[in-house]
Amino acid sequence: MINILILGGTTEASALAQALAERNISATFSYAGRVAALKPQPLPVRVGGFGGVEGLITYLQTHRITHLIDATHPFAGQMSQHAVEASQATSVPLIALTRPAWESQPGDHWHIVPDIDAAVDALSGDSQRVMLAIGRMHLPAFSVQPQHHYLLRLVDAPYSPPPLPKHSVVVDRGPFTLDGDLALLREHAIDVVVCKNAGGTGAAAKLVAARQLGLSVIMINRPPSPQRQEVHCVDAVLDWLDQTTERGV
Ligand SMILES: NC(=O)c1ccc[n+]([C@@H]2O[C@H](COP(=O)([O-])OP(=O)(O)OC[C@H]3O[C@@H](n4cnc5c(N)ncnc54)[C@H](OP(=O)(O)O)[C@@H]3O)[C@@H](O)[C@H]2O)c1
């Protein structure tokens, strides 16, 4: 019998959960538990880390998981690496449901950087109004560029004040609309947008808005992903499930 573990936290993971529930396929949805209000899922949900690779291996074995699906965010590099190692150790087949990276288009003013530190360096210079659309975890890195006014868009209100002397917080979660992001960038008179190359549609509106307003974007490239089978749509995951089940995996 199929018994799937989905590593979630993305719009795509939720779409997959919906497709599996509609087909009455047994699966559990796993959240890291980083945000306060978790999106409800039509599947049993578990929350929190597994305790490293060893913990994930134990989970796969004790819950008799037959298929592991990594539908985490492209910047969740550690979880993805653990998924590969646990799959190899247990022979539970793994597939990753990923989003193609965004690519710049005519009219964009992207400055592409390899990581958060390089994004911080790219903000050296005179004071600007900067939208930081990078989540909350890496905000402290920007404290070495205190001259800017930062607009922080966060899923939850921060527990403690971000270490940035001049900032505004907008609490909101995607998917975001073009009209909404145009209004936000105008209202806060943003000069430059800093974001991760997440891909997908839910957070792409800010890039179209930046293009229309002629704003600069500091685009943080993805970390390298481990060697694994990857697909970009839910149907491809369902095909993979059919194939691996027919093969008796
Ligand atoms: N990084 C981003 O920019 C971003 C953006 C949007 C959403 N997310 C989502 O937020 C979650 C955490 O991201 P992250 O960057 O902190 O990941 P990460 O650095 O790759 O993971 C750190 C640790 O968090 C736990 N973890 C991560 N995803 C998990 C999941 N789906 N279920 C159970 N445990 C999980 C694991 O703990 P153990 O080692 O104890 O198992 C993992 O080793 C991911 O699920 C991701 O999809 C991340």
The ligand as an SDF file (V2000), in Angstrom:
LIG
                    3D

 48 52  0  0  0  0  0  0  0  0999 V2000
   13.9790   29.0830    3.0470 N   0  0  0  0  0  0  0  0  0  0  0  0
   13.0240   29.8350    2.5180 C   0  0  0  0  0  0  0  0  0  0  0  0
   13.2610   30.8970    1.9070 O   0  0  0  0  0  0  0  0  0  0  0  0
   11.5750   29.3930    2.6240 C   0  0  0  0  0  0  0  0  0  0  0  0
   10.5750   30.1800    2.0430 C   0  0  0  0  0  0  0  0  0  0  0  0
    9.2510   29.7500    2.0970 C   0  0  0  0  0  0  0  0  0  0  0  0
    8.9450   28.5690    2.7380 C   0  0  0  0  0  0  0  0  0  0  0  0
    9.9330   27.8320    3.2920 N   0  0  0  0  0  0  0  0  0  0  0  0
    9.5710   26.5610    3.9500 C   0  0  0  0  0  0  0  0  0  0  0  0
    9.9250   26.6480    5.3060 O   0  0  0  0  0  0  0  0  0  0  0  0
   10.4750   25.4270    5.7500 C   0  0  0  0  0  0  0  0  0  0  0  0
   11.7990   25.6730    6.4480 C   0  0  0  0  0  0  0  0  0  0  0  0
   12.7040   26.2750    5.5390 O   0  0  0  0  0  0  0  0  0  0  0  0
   14.2500   26.4030    5.9190 P   0  0  0  0  0  0  0  0  0  0  0  0
   14.8960   27.3040    4.9240 O   0  0  0  0  0  0  0  0  0  0  0  0
   14.3960   26.6390    7.3910 O   0  0  0  0  0  0  0  0  0  0  0  0
   14.7200   24.8940    5.6330 O   0  0  0  0  0  0  0  0  0  0  0  0
   16.1340   24.1910    5.8500 P   0  0  0  0  0  0  0  0  0  0  0  0
   17.1490   25.1670    6.3040 O   0  0  0  0  0  0  0  0  0  0  0  0
   16.4160   23.3680    4.6640 O   0  0  0  0  0  0  0  0  0  0  0  0
   15.7520   23.1980    7.0350 O   0  0  0  0  0  0  0  0  0  0  0  0
   16.2160   23.3310    8.3620 C   0  0  0  0  0  0  0  0  0  0  0  0
   15.5790   22.2500    9.1820 C   0  0  0  0  0  0  0  0  0  0  0  0
   14.1780   22.4930    9.3270 O   0  0  0  0  0  0  0  0  0  0  0  0
   13.4770   21.2590    9.3350 C   0  0  0  0  0  0  0  0  0  0  0  0
   12.5630   21.2480    8.2010 N   0  0  0  0  0  0  0  0  0  0  0  0
   12.6130   21.9780    7.0510 C   0  0  0  0  0  0  0  0  0  0  0  0
   11.5520   21.7250    6.2810 N   0  0  0  0  0  0  0  0  0  0  0  0
   10.8170   20.8170    6.9360 C   0  0  0  0  0  0  0  0  0  0  0  0
    9.5940   20.1650    6.6560 C   0  0  0  0  0  0  0  0  0  0  0  0
    8.8900   20.4260    5.5310 N   0  0  0  0  0  0  0  0  0  0  0  0
    9.1260   19.2710    7.5600 N   0  0  0  0  0  0  0  0  0  0  0  0
    9.8020   19.0150    8.7130 C   0  0  0  0  0  0  0  0  0  0  0  0
   10.9590   19.6190    9.0300 N   0  0  0  0  0  0  0  0  0  0  0  0
   11.4540   20.5040    8.1620 C   0  0  0  0  0  0  0  0  0  0  0  0
   14.5190   20.1680    9.2700 C   0  0  0  0  0  0  0  0  0  0  0  0
   14.8770   19.8840   10.6010 O   0  0  0  0  0  0  0  0  0  0  0  0
   15.4900   18.4620   11.0380 P   0  0  0  0  0  0  0  0  0  0  0  0
   16.9000   18.4520   10.5690 O   0  0  0  0  0  0  0  0  0  0  0  0
   15.3320   18.4570   12.5240 O   0  0  0  0  0  0  0  0  0  0  0  0
   14.6480   17.3900   10.3800 O   0  0  0  0  0  0  0  0  0  0  0  0
   15.6500   20.8700    8.5530 C   0  0  0  0  0  0  0  0  0  0  0  0
   16.8980   20.2550    8.7310 O   0  0  0  0  0  0  0  0  0  0  0  0
   10.6130   24.4950    4.5440 C   0  0  0  0  0  0  0  0  0  0  0  0
    9.6470   23.4800    4.6850 O   0  0  0  0  0  0  0  0  0  0  0  0
   10.3530   25.3800    3.3480 C   0  0  0  0  0  0  0  0  0  0  0  0
    9.6040   24.7330    2.3480 O   0  0  0  0  0  0  0  0  0  0  0  0
   11.2440   28.2300    3.2680 C   0  0  0  0  0  0  0  0  0  0  0  0
  1  2  1  0
  2  3  2  0
  2  4  1  0
  4  5  1  0
  4 48  2  0
  5  6  2  0
  6  7  1  0
  7  8  2  0
  8  9  1  0
  8 48  1  0
  9 10  1  0
  9 46  1  0
 10 11  1  0
 11 12  1  0
 11 44  1  0
 12 13  1  0
 13 14  1  0
 14 15  2  0
 14 16  1  0
 14 17  1  0
 17 18  1  0
 18 19  2  0
 18 20  1  0
 18 21  1  0
 21 22  1  0
 22 23  1  0
 23 24  1  0
 23 42  1  0
 24 25  1  0
 25 26  1  0
 25 36  1  0
 26 27  1  0
 26 35  1  0
 27 28  2  0
 28 29  1  0
 29 30  1  0
 29 35  2  0
 30 31  1  0
 30 32  2  0
 32 33  1  0
 33 34  2  0
 34 35  1  0
 36 37  1  0
 36 42  1  0
 37 38  1  0
 38 39  2  0
 38 40  1  0
 38 41  1  0
 42 43  1  0
 44 45  1  0
 44 46  1  0
 46 47  1  0
M  CHG  2   8   1  16  -1
M  END
$$$$
